[in-house]
Amino acid sequence: MLRNLCISSFILALVSCGGGSSAIKNTNSSGDSVVGSSASSNASSKIVTNTSSAAEASASSAEVSSSNSSIASSAQGSEPQNDQLYGMYVSLNTGRTNALLGNVEREDQFIKFVRDNGFNYLIFYDLEGLNPTSTTAKQFAALVSRAKLTAGVKSVAAAVGHISEADTVVAYNQGRPESERINVLNVEYEFWNMPDRATAFNNTIAMLEHFKSVGMVHDLQTEIYVGWINANEAVRLGNVTDRILVHYYMQTDVTIINYGLERLEWLSAASRKVKIAPIFSNEGPKNTNDIPFMGCWLEKNPHQQAYKSWREQYDALNKPWKENIEVVGATWFIYDKFLDVKNLNGNQSGGVISNGCDVQ
């Protein structure tokens, strides 16, 4: 997703190539989609008191359960509902005019969107170097708590690309209740787009190993997003992290499972069962610098259909390597672009920025 062509001169001093809040997709020499963004800012701002209604704050468990159940019944096949994640990447847009934190209207809209659309896992950008006592940290904690307590969210992740950010997350979590905690260290570091891919990949493994060791002590899971990997990289990744998010950036759900299918086969060669989740992109022709993905498809199809189609096609595969793969759910990139879909799930949302799709 996020790309900055940057390499540190020290093997463990990884430069963050994730965490930006203004997504800019690019295409590599093979036509593969990647995303870049500008650096985030954690400048503190005045805390704005949340004025959401008591009705929302005390959203009924029946409403949350119904929303999440609709995702589960349409997308998870025969697996238990509680074992499925339905995730979404979220840019906090810290320091920008469209910043999420501290804006009551945007925060309320976000919580409602998460709850109404059945997302139970959130991956946040813009958390690098977060001061745990800052206004930004307090605002973020409040938003996470609302998501977990009122919107059906079970866990949240910090998308980071530097080995030191494990300490940032640990410091933020220190002394906080579960409702405010970060639960997952998500590696956002596109080694396959780096000039020295071999070194970048070794840096990635070092970061994952460090995150894993920190996670064992501080009750944190680890995961990584991947675009394009080779067989050797797949095995090493599968052996060192808890979960791998594999991008499936296409314009429709037709034969979507065939998009880089060899990546799953290579991952299955790891020495343990590898947990994976596909990523879909909701970008359209006008809100991306790359080719459009599912932005226009979403004007006529519910977002849950992407995972349902992917899963049905995956389940239909008769491949022995599937024995060492566990599909744990799906994720979407990225929250802001959902707001540009004017007819999301049949609801006229009237996005602020048109995604350029003409609905018949």
BELJOLIN-V846942 format. One record per helix or strand. SS is the DSSP state (helix for helix, strand for strand). FROM is the first residue (numbers start at 0). TO is the last residue. If there is no record, write none. Layout:
# BELJOLIN-V846942
ss->{SS:SS}
from->{FROM:FROM}
to->{TO:TO}
This chain:
# BELJOLIN-V846942
ss->{strand:strand:helix:helix:helix:strand:helix:strand:helix:strand:helix:helix:strand:helix:helix:strand:helix:strand:helix:helix:strand:helix:helix:helix:strand:helix:strand:strand}
from->{23:32:53:60:80:84:103:120:134:154:164:177:183:190:196:220:230:242:255:261:273:296:303:319:324:334:342:346}
to->{26:35:56:74:82:89:115:123:149:159:172:179:186:192:217:225:237:246:257:266:280:298:314:323:332:337:343:347}
